[in-house]
Amino acid sequence: MTTVIIKFDSDKKTLLLMQLAEELGLSVKTQEFVELDALAMARGIGSKATDEELINYLNKDIDEEGIPLEQAFAKYNK
């Protein structure tokens, strides 16, 4: 089984795509797409994340500069 997630801003395009899928004999359902956030990831709330959702979540801060290990644990080394 393959699941395809397609995001549209247009109700007309969504309806046309659903009609095409039904004509091809595919099962179709729509649901609201919710972006993952840190709280949902920590609590594990919601449906299982797709590979695309996980990649987007993990890559969103990829350009941020890390902090040195000593600085991260400075308050514990007193």
C-alpha positions as CSV (number, residue, x, y, z in Angstrom):
1,M,0.0,0.0,0.0
2,T,1.2,3.5,-0.8
3,T,0.0,6.7,0.8
4,V,0.4,9.9,-1.1
5,I,0.1,13.3,0.6
6,I,-0.6,16.3,-1.6
7,K,-1.0,19.8,-0.2
8,F,-3.3,22.2,-2.2
9,D,-4.5,25.7,-1.5
10,S,-7.3,25.3,-4.0
11,D,-10.6,23.4,-3.2
12,K,-11.1,23.0,-7.0
13,K,-7.8,21.3,-7.5
14,T,-8.5,19.0,-4.6
15,L,-11.9,18.0,-5.9
16,L,-10.4,17.4,-9.4
17,L,-7.6,15.2,-8.0
18,M,-10.1,13.3,-5.9
19,Q,-12.3,12.7,-8.9
20,L,-9.4,11.4,-10.9
21,A,-8.2,9.1,-8.2
22,E,-11.8,7.7,-7.8
23,E,-12.0,7.1,-11.6
24,L,-8.7,5.2,-11.3
25,G,-10.3,3.0,-8.6
26,L,-8.1,4.4,-5.8
27,S,-9.4,5.0,-2.3
28,V,-9.5,8.7,-1.5
29,K,-9.8,10.7,1.7
30,T,-9.0,14.2,2.7
31,Q,-7.8,15.5,6.1
32,E,-6.2,18.6,7.5
33,F,-2.4,18.6,7.4
34,V,-0.8,19.6,10.6
35,E,2.9,20.6,10.6
36,L,5.0,18.9,13.3
37,D,6.3,21.0,16.1
38,A,8.7,20.3,19.0
39,L,5.8,19.6,21.5
40,A,4.1,17.1,19.2
41,M,7.4,15.3,18.6
42,A,8.2,15.2,22.3
43,R,4.8,13.9,23.3
44,G,4.4,11.6,20.3
45,I,0.9,13.0,19.8
46,G,-0.9,12.4,16.5
47,S,-0.4,10.1,13.7
48,K,2.9,8.5,12.8
49,A,5.1,11.0,11.0
50,T,5.8,10.4,7.4
51,D,9.4,10.4,6.2
52,E,8.8,13.8,4.5
53,E,7.4,15.3,7.8
54,L,10.4,14.0,9.8
55,I,12.9,15.3,7.2
56,N,11.3,18.7,7.1
57,Y,11.2,18.9,10.9
58,L,14.8,17.8,11.4
59,N,16.1,20.0,8.6
60,K,14.3,23.3,9.5
61,D,17.2,24.6,11.8
62,I,20.0,22.9,9.8
63,D,21.7,26.3,9.1
64,E,21.8,27.3,12.8
65,E,25.3,27.4,14.3
66,G,25.9,25.0,17.2
67,I,27.2,26.0,20.6
68,P,30.4,24.6,22.1
69,L,29.9,21.6,24.5
70,E,31.6,23.5,27.4
71,Q,29.1,26.4,27.0
72,A,26.1,24.0,26.9
73,F,27.1,22.3,30.2
74,A,28.7,25.4,31.9
75,K,26.0,25.7,34.5
76,Y,26.5,22.1,35.6
77,N,30.3,22.4,35.9
78,K,30.3,24.8,38.9
